[in-house]
Amino acid sequence: MGVLGKLREVGSYMRRGWHSTDPDSYSFYKRGREHERKQEERRREDADRSAEQGRELGREEARRGREYEERYAAERAAEEAQTESPRDDMGKPE
């Protein structure tokens, strides 16, 4: 093992941050707690995001429903007006 091997070994030791890998060590416990905290934070953010998307979908659905009702109410009114007009024309004596 030359100088490069030693440097590689020291570098990997530094990247691990001098943490012990023993499951009974405090650093192992601390990393586990940090991991759990971050997972819970991500779950909470995902839940917030999905709830917001659900609210947006609900609003969009309600808006579409109103547009649907307005459009078809107008179409039905126009259709009724068209069906009434020919009857009036046919029923009138000339």
C-alpha positions in Angstrom: 0.0 0.0 0.0 1.5 3.2 -1.2 0.8 6.8 -0.5 -2.3 6.8 -2.7 -3.7 3.8 -0.8 -3.2 5.6 2.5 -4.8 8.8 1.1 -7.8 6.8 -0.2 -8.1 5.2 3.3 -7.9 8.5 5.0 -10.4 10.0 2.6 -13.0 7.3 3.2 -12.5 7.7 6.9 -13.1 11.5 6.6 -16.2 10.9 4.4 -17.7 8.7 7.1 -17.2 11.6 9.4 -15.3 9.6 12.1 -18.6 7.9 13.0 -18.4 4.5 14.7 -20.3 1.7 12.9 -20.9 -0.2 16.1 -24.7 -0.6 16.5 -24.4 0.3 20.2 -22.6 3.6 19.6 -24.2 7.0 20.1 -23.3 8.0 16.5 -25.2 5.0 15.1 -28.2 5.9 17.3 -28.0 9.6 16.3 -27.8 8.7 12.5 -30.8 6.4 12.9 -32.8 9.2 14.7 -31.9 11.7 12.0 -32.9 9.3 9.3 -36.3 8.7 11.0 -36.8 12.4 11.5 -36.1 13.1 7.9 -38.4 10.3 6.7 -41.2 11.6 8.9 -40.6 15.1 7.6 -40.8 13.9 4.0 -44.0 11.9 4.8 -45.6 15.1 6.3 -44.6 17.2 3.3 -46.0 14.6 0.9 -49.2 14.4 2.9 -49.5 18.2 2.8 -48.7 18.3 -0.9 -51.3 15.5 -1.6 -53.9 17.3 0.5 -53.3 20.5 -1.4 -53.6 18.7 -4.7 -56.8 17.1 -3.4 -58.3 20.5 -2.6 -57.2 21.8 -6.0 -58.8 18.8 -7.7 -62.0 19.3 -5.7 -62.1 23.0 -6.7 -61.5 22.1 -10.3 -64.2 19.4 -10.2 -66.7 21.9 -8.7 -65.8 24.5 -11.3 -66.3 22.0 -14.1 -69.6 20.9 -12.6 -70.8 24.5 -12.6 -69.7 25.0 -16.1 -71.4 21.8 -17.2 -74.7 22.8 -15.5 -74.5 26.3 -17.0 -73.7 25.1 -20.5 -76.3 22.4 -20.6 -79.0 24.7 -19.0 -78.3 27.2 -21.8 -78.4 24.4 -24.4 -81.7 23.1 -23.0 -83.2 26.6 -23.0 -82.1 27.2 -26.6 -83.5 23.7 -27.6 -86.8 24.5 -25.9 -87.0 27.8 -27.7 -86.4 26.1 -31.0 -89.0 23.4 -30.4 -91.6 26.0 -29.4 -91.0 28.3 -32.4 -92.0 25.8 -35.1 -95.2 24.8 -33.2 -96.1 28.5 -32.9 -95.6 28.9 -36.7 -97.6 25.8 -37.5 -100.5 26.6 -35.2 -101.1 30.1 -36.5 -103.7 30.4 -39.3 -102.5 32.5 -42.2 
